[in-house]
Amino acid sequence: MSKKLFVGGLSYETTGETLKEAFAQIGTVESANVITDKISGRSKGFGFVEMSSEEEAKKAIETLNGKEIDGRNVTVNEAKPLAPR
């Protein structure tokens, strides 16, 4: 079962591919995307990475939380489910 992670504090230059490369060092990445503003197309400074297993997700949190990606120290934790509107 895959596990989705929230990644905050990203540099505006960070792309989904950059995230995928960083997390691929830990385990199998199902998907990686940076959230962008609909109008400007600029990164909002956070994104989501989906790891292939619970164990890999935990290892990614332990390894990458507080580490530097593209010159910024990022926050990595388990993504919370989207609340109903």
N, C-alpha and C positions, 0 to 999 in steps of 0.2 A: 504494500500500500504506500503510495507516495505521500509526502508531507510538504506542505507549503510553508515557506519562511518569509518573514518581512525583513527587508534590508533598508535601513534608514541612514541618513547623513551622507548620501551619495554626492559626489561631485557632479556638477551640471554636464561635464564631459563624459561621464560614465554611460556606457551603452549596455544593452542586453547581452551583447556578445562579450563585453568585458566582464560582466557579472558571471556569465556562464563559464568563462575561462577560470575565474578565481575559485568558483565553487567546484569545478570539475576536478581540481586537485584533491578534493576531499572524497568525492564519490560521483555517482551517476546523476547528472542533471537532466530532469525531464523537460523543464522550461525555465527561462529566465527573461524577465522583462522589466524595463524601467518605465515608470508612469510619467506621462508627459501631459502638458497643458494642451487642451484641444485647440485653442486659438493660436498661441505662439509656437507650439511644437517643442517648447523647451522643457527639460526635465523638471519634475517637481521635487527631486532630491530623494526619492525613495523608489523601491521596486520590490518585486517578489521573485523568489527562486523556488522551484519545486524539485525536491530531491526524491530519488526512487524508493527510499526506505526510511523508516523511523530512525534506525541506527545512524544512517548517513546524515540525516537532518540534525540529530543531537551532536554528532561529531563536528558538523559545519558550524553550529552555534558555538560550541566550545572553542573551536579553532579560529574562527573569523570574527567573532564579536569583539569589537574594540581595535581590530587590526586595520591597517591602511589599504585602501583601494583607490587608485587614482589621486593620491595625495590627501585623502580625507579618512579619518577614523570612522568606521561604520558601526552601526548597531545591527546585530542579527538576533532575531528571536522568532518564536513560532507565530505564524500569522493567525489572527483571530478571525472567526467566521464573520462574513458580512451580515450586519444586523438588518432585519427587515425594515423597510421604510413605511 
